[in-house]
Amino acid sequence: MKSLIALIIAALSVPWASILVVFSGAPGVVCAFWRLIFSLLITLILLLLFGDGFKVNFKILLLTFISGFCLSIHFAFWMESLHMIPIAISTTIVDSYPLFSVILGWLFLGERFVPIQLFGGFIGFLGVVGLSFSTFKVEESFSSLGVLYALIGAVSISLYFIIGRFLRRFINTLLYTVLVYSWACIPLFAYLMFFNINFLYYNVNSWIFFIALAVVPMLLGHSMLNYALKFFSLLAVTMVTLAEPVGSAILAYILLHQRFGIATSLYMALTLTGILLTLIGERDW
């Protein structure tokens, strides 16, 4: 029940990311960097107060490094693809990672999925595809490099989740989160420095939204997903993240007055149905 509640909290929290990025007025990669930094600081304090300490070995350090690197790669490449190809194309490609998770989970973890979960994953992905193209117009031309960047974003986040699924069998959520977020900050910092991107000089409102990004979509979103990885299959956890475009569309309607039509509503319902079927399938394990 606790893990199910964690998934529900994550599903409600992750969609806030795009809205908070818009409100911050800062580039996406800057938002990604500070949401990791502030999340790391908060989680580190919680670990020192309530955790079991830093009981790690080389294997854990290596795997958390790979996981953190994959998370940073996901942020950097996906956000870069948004400037190279239409948002609809980028969103569709990057949100295909539950499909990669099925393959990788079977190959590396030996995970098996019941038919209702595979069906739920399929229709959930169809819902996201329809949602992406009904929300965003595809007008401009796009490069194959942008498609490749979005694909890298999808594969890297799949690897992030599969390593988390493996490591959560041995270490608690706080320790895993501290290690992964620590490693993830390093490549993003290097990215900011290499491209000489301003990541310090912002107004007070921007910093408030940076902190909000850390608390809501990161701690209540990603960290709750990391907690649930110990109790739910890889497919179920990654499918829950498909609630992000649905929630983002609803929040954009409420806060930014961005309207959507009946078709978009139907695609949203299809996506949520796919998520529900995937979770129902967990009962058959």
Beta strands, then each sheet from edge to edge (+ up, - down):
end
